[in-house]
Amino acid sequence: MGQNTARLLLIEPALPQYRLALFEDIHKRLAEQNIDFRVCHGELGPSAIARDQNRTSDWATEVRTQRLTLGGRAVTRKLIRPSMRRLRPDMIIVNQCVSEVETCGLLCAMPFDGPRVAMFGHGRSYSTTQGRAAAWFKQWLTRRTDWFFAYTEGGARHVVQHGFPASRVTVVNNTIDVESLQRDLAAVTPEALADFREAHGLLPGLTGLFLGGVDDAKGFDFLMETARELSGIRPGFRLLVGGDGVRRPDAEKLEASGWPLRVLGRLEGDRKALALAAADVMLIPSWIGLVAVDSITAGVPIVTRTGASHSPEAEYLDEGNSVWLPGSVTPRQFADACAQLLGDQQRLDALRLGCESAAPQHSLARASGAFAEGVARWNATRIRNRLIR
């Protein structure tokens, strides 16, 4: 590492699989700009263990996470001091989360020649309800940082509306390893698709797909009832359930008892591509996140509900590439809408074209490039301000 190399440390709650490709690409891009990028991440929380596992890389270090209760609120504290001493970062990016105790300590140290601090996050609370005091505190902390890396345009607008300078905001457009998914989709042969359909008893035009955590947050009971209703309206319909979680055993019991399900477990690589290739629509009644990118990339439109605790990436979807139903719909009404879509090839084709049009905006290369460009601008500002002092 050269004498003039800037050292950047990103502190993340955990390092799930879907983050690896993005951070790997950021690491390479920043190295070209003489910025050494490292990640210090905590352990997965108990609720996430059923969905994923932390992955390792030579630029990432796992640290122990303490889970505490302060004033009746659950908070975490990552034990980052050894990593701080070893890496001696000039810049630190923290998660925009009021429950991570170490953030306050880093911000307090910044005026006393501590590392400069930026945030990476949603911008506002999307998928969980946040009280007024917590929302105010989140924005107060955000305004004390040097830079803000927003998941989406909506989050960027929110922090600017709450007093953060627009000139110090970078919109990343959070995504997955789209390029790998595109290669996997292109590699699906007609023979492999036919074998997959035969193995799972699937009929073209009558296949739905759920991707995500198989748990209550994703509307598990609503989804299961919708699948049952839909199979009654469209005989032969099957719902592929791709994912893991605490309700997966319940889904497997329903499948064994004759419900129109095919529980596939966690899907990655060619298995995920096969499921997407076989699907006509995606049924995601609640909490849309990065599955929006799967939908857009594969050209499989999502049917969902408004006001269902969606994450920022739901902003990537609109009426041109997805179907949004009122949040008050019943499973029967949701199933009716899906049945109508499955029977309307012209509308399906139009939604698929909408996905195709949106896809270039959500590539991994575009996201990592935006992130790296924001870091470079922030670093230049940091150096300029240091010289002025």
Helices and strands as residue ranges (DSSP letters): E 6-12, H 17-31, E 35-41, H 46-49, E 60-62, E 65-70, E 73-78, H 81-87, E 91-95, H 102-109, G 110-112, E 116-121, H 132-143, E 148-150, H 153-161, G 166-168, E 169-171, H 178-186, H 190-200, E 207-211, G 216-218, H 220-233, E 238-242, H 248-256, E 261-265, H 269-278, E 281-283, H 291-298, E 302-305, G 312-316, E 322-325, H 331-342, H 345-358, G 359-362, H 364-388
